[in-house]
Amino acid sequence: MNYLSTRGHPDRKRFCEILLEGLAPDGGLYLPDEYPQIDTATLAKWRKLPYAELAFEILSLYIDDIPPADLKAICAKTYTPEVFGTEEIVPLRELEDGVYLEALSNGPTLAFKDMAMQLLGNLFEYELARRGAELNILGATSGDTGSAAEYAMRGKKGVRVFMTSPDGRMSPFQQAQMFSLQDENIHNIAITGVFDDCQDIVKAVSNDLGFKRKYRIGTVNSINWARLLAQVVYYFAGYFQATASNDKPASFTVPSGNFGNVCAGHVARMMGLPIQTLVVATNENDVLDEFFRTGIYRVRAAADTHETSSPSMDISKASNFERFVFDLVGRDAAKLRSLFVDELGGQGRFDLSGDPAFKQAAERFGFKSSRSTHADRLATIRDTDKRFATLVDPHTADGLKAAREHLAPGVPMVVLETALPIKFAATLVEALGHEPARPARFEGIEALPKRVVKLPADAEAVKAYIAQNCD
Ligand SMILES: *Cc1c(COP(=O)(O)O)cnc(C)c1O
């Protein structure tokens, strides 16, 4: 399997070459040069597999530069009941007739990002050992990504994590999750500033190519193909649980920000998994909902990006969207470039409303969308508690609301649960008047000793800190 860039760079790469890379050299995103097709016999065989073996089968189709026995061991070590809480790893449960919740948030940090990040940690450790190399991961987080990355990389050989976050702006629970880690290879850096300052620092450091090379700086952001690939697996696992046989379709609703999670659903569908509809659920930051309704993709300025009560979906542009648009325009890299480089780069928008390709977004690729507000979120949390005695987090609530707008008779609708409610306790208290239950292992974490340094919003200070801690 070879990987290409959405922007037409002539090079083709293998999986392990792009594993440790971010963007392609021309600024595009990596995609496999074709999607492996799953026939009915294979689907029938996969239906019976435990999660780790299913993961191995799917990953094998995309990874041919790790010996199968090693890849199998990596999958077996990653997807265990000890790490993810149940034998099923992603158990499905019916909420009401035809509407299901797929639990993706029982990993170490209680958000779905663990599903991919835990695998990435093991793949990184394996590949770095094979190369005799080291990697220093530099990131910016306002919550879920940073903690998932730290819990995936803690104690891993060859990897250090330098994670910046805006000082005092994460929820106390999220802060405690990250700062209580005492592993030597994990460095929490609280920046005096806001999340954008943290992102600017990461950009500035990455743009200093000399520093980047000398200190082997890498990232784990959501454009990483390995993360996306890991997420493809739970669409298959969800489908098998929601249907009795492989001739039945199912639909998925996905709380979406950077379009990483739902893009994995698109990949599963392209492989031939019988997915009828992929519903993109957004909050007030509705860049994606606007596109699927109108054909216009318009990125927002920082001032027009709202701080909402489903904060992990507060995006101004959807960094993985380019992957889907590449398929939408028939994998025409010249056309993709004109949309993303010329039009988006020039006017901050492109318009496919008059293009026959846009019609295909729904008809051929199965995409639909919906948008939720704070009031919707609170109402859904209350309703789900009252009618089903189930607590959902604000992001999953956005998904449930969207799912109900796109139900089709006889087709199970699987809503992806992207976090547990305890991570967003303040909104749960606002909706219900009480705190959600906390898994026993997180009792009292706010009182644990904290390992964090405070630095000014200055890339030079962060560089100096990295240099000091790299020997
Ligand atoms: C990251 C995240 C999302 C958004 O996922 P994308 O892959 O960026 O679309 C939704 N909900 C939660 C809880 C998250 O942490």
The ligand as an SDF file (V2000), in Angstrom:
LIG
                    3D

 15 15  0  0  0  0  0  0  0  0999 V2000
  -11.8160   15.6920   19.5030 C   0  0  0  0  0  0  0  0  0  0  0  0
  -13.2380   15.5730   19.9370 C   0  0  0  0  0  0  0  0  0  0  0  0
  -14.3060   15.7270   19.0150 C   0  0  0  0  0  0  0  0  0  0  0  0
  -14.0910   16.0920   17.5680 C   0  0  0  0  0  0  0  0  0  0  0  0
  -13.4820   15.0730   16.8190 O   0  0  0  0  0  0  0  0  0  0  0  0
  -12.8610   15.3620   15.3800 P   0  0  0  0  0  0  0  0  0  0  0  0
  -12.1300   14.1270   15.0380 O   0  0  0  0  0  0  0  0  0  0  0  0
  -11.9580   16.5620   15.5520 O   0  0  0  0  0  0  0  0  0  0  0  0
  -13.9810   15.6620   14.4540 O   0  0  0  0  0  0  0  0  0  0  0  0
  -15.6100   15.5400   19.4840 C   0  0  0  0  0  0  0  0  0  0  0  0
  -15.8540   15.2620   20.7790 N   0  0  0  0  0  0  0  0  0  0  0  0
  -14.8720   15.1100   21.6800 C   0  0  0  0  0  0  0  0  0  0  0  0
  -15.2190   14.8100   23.0980 C   0  0  0  0  0  0  0  0  0  0  0  0
  -13.5260   15.2640   21.3020 C   0  0  0  0  0  0  0  0  0  0  0  0
  -12.5470   15.1240   22.2120 O   0  0  0  0  0  0  0  0  0  0  0  0
  1  2  1  0
  2  3  1  0
  2 14  2  0
  3  4  1  0
  3 10  2  0
  4  5  1  0
  5  6  1  0
  6  7  2  0
  6  8  1  0
  6  9  1  0
 10 11  1  0
 11 12  2  0
 12 13  1  0
 12 14  1  0
 14 15  1  0
M  END
$$$$
